[in-house]
Every structure is written in C-alpha cells, then in structure tokens.
C-alpha cells in the first residue's frame, strides 16, 4: 500500500504543491508521543505499586503477619508465666517464709531494676514498635523477677537445712517411757512443795517411775553438767541443745553420760532416782529457752497423738503437790 501523499493549493503560483512536514514538527510529535507514553507508563506503574503487591512484597507481608501472630502468642505465654510467677511469689512470702520465720522479700526489692518502656525506645523506629516494646518489657520484668525468686529459693533451701538442724536440737519427746500417760505426777506452775509445805513455782514436770528406769535425752545437744553440784536437784544432768534451748534431768540414781559428751535425741543419759530434795523416785524435767523456764508440756509433739497430747495437758494441769 503506497504512502498517502498530501497536497495543498498555493495561491501564490496557482498550483497544487506537495505538502512536506518540517523536521521540527516531526520531532515535536515524537517527543509528545514519547511523553504521553511515559506518563501513561508512570500512572500504570504507580497504580500497580500502590494498589497491587509484588510477589516479594506479598511474601514479606505474609512473613510480618506470621511474626505478629507469633508475638501475640508469646505475649499470651508471657502473661501466663507472669501469673504463675506471681503465685510462686505469693507462696514464697506467705507460706515458705512464714514457716521458716524469714522476712518476706519486699516489693521494692522484687521490682528493682525493672524499668519502664523507655528502656526500649530504640524500637520506636521499627514497624510494630508498640507490640515489640510490650513484649520486651514483659520479658525483662519476668526475667528480673525470676532472678529474685531464684535467690529467694536459695535462701529458703538454706533455711530448710538450718531448720532440720534446729528441729533435731529442739526438745520434742518425753524423757521417760510413758506410753499410758500415767507417769506425770506434777505439772508446770504453782504447786505445794512436798517438804516446805508452801506454794512454790514448779519450773518443770515430775515423772514418776521406778528407781533405775531409763532417762532419755529429748533432743540433740552437748552435756554441760553431769554431777550433784546443783542444790536440791541431787544427781543432775543439764544438756545444751543450742538455739537457746537447755534441758535439765534431776534426782537421778546414776549417770550414763559425762560432761562434754555429744548426744542424740532418744539416747540413754541416766537412770531415775530419789536424790536431792525428793520425796519419792521420780524424774524432775525442765526446759529452758534463752534463760527462761518454759512448760515442757509444749515439747512432746513427736511421740504423742493429738488426743494423747490433750490428755497429758489435762493431767499436768491438775492442782497437786510436787515431788520436789
């Protein structure tokens, strides 16, 4: 197909002449076409990038979405861990430390070193900054509380070890065999003295028993006295159990230990007798805590049931005459 030729009438010479388009017109037309194409291309690309994701962008968005889900899940688990740790803290302060007579860990100590979200301000430049800062803050709080709680449990473990030793050195059994509970003759408190016949404070318990009956140490300790040097007590043994506790066993007929000897709870230390100011064979038994005489009836929890203990208290509280 031949190229179409355009003609125009030239009134100057009254002739039809061939129309020739100048080069600059062609240049402008080409530039216009190219510019129009570029504008349309730009608009198409802008629309594509604004409203449609590339495969890589779609992949990255999926990855971010999955990470957000994982962070939400981690936050949920951190919340659960915080609740469990709070329960552990509650038991530590109100049960374990109460049992072992230790002061609870103060709130200021438990929260020491736990700053606010300002510690993580560097994350503000990241996407999902709020979620990241919230997660990091929870994690740091739990980490610090776990460190404090671990130290607390180490202290409790040491207290347990010390408590075991304390319990073994605390009087907790009867000094003579008394299965039928009938051997208590006189309790702790005001009683009529058998010799002087006036009311005198009786600082221990009197156990009746045949002469030569076994007398046992009521806790671990060291014998500090085993002689008859204490006025009125006759042959007497005193044991220092540590932790402020001492026990005295008086009116013995014989010694089975010597001063300076270390003994264990339940070990035979002497025999019942009638020495000193005594009106009949019996054992006078005392418990002392930090220099103060206390009722020995409170220290028989290891070898008595609740019913037997109640009955023993009833017997010991009867008003009667002491044996020494």
Buried (B, 14 or more C-beta within 10 A) or exposed (E): EEEEEEEEEEEEEEEEEEEEEEEEEEEEEEEEEEEEEEEEEEEEEEEEEEEEEEEEEEEEEEEEEEBBEEBEEBBEEBEEBBEEBEEBBEEBBEEBBEEBEBEBBEEEEBEEEBEEBEEBEEBEEEEBBEBBBBBBBBBBBBEBBEEBBEEBEEBBEEBEEEBEEBBBBBBBBBBBBBEEBEBBBBBBBEBBBBEEEEEBEBBBBBBBBEBEBBBBBBBBBBBEBBEBEBEBBBBBBBBBBBBEBBBBBBBBBEBBBEEEBEBEBBEEBBBBBBBBBBBEBBBBBBBBBEEEBBBBBBBBEBBBEEEBBEBBBEBBEEEEBBBB
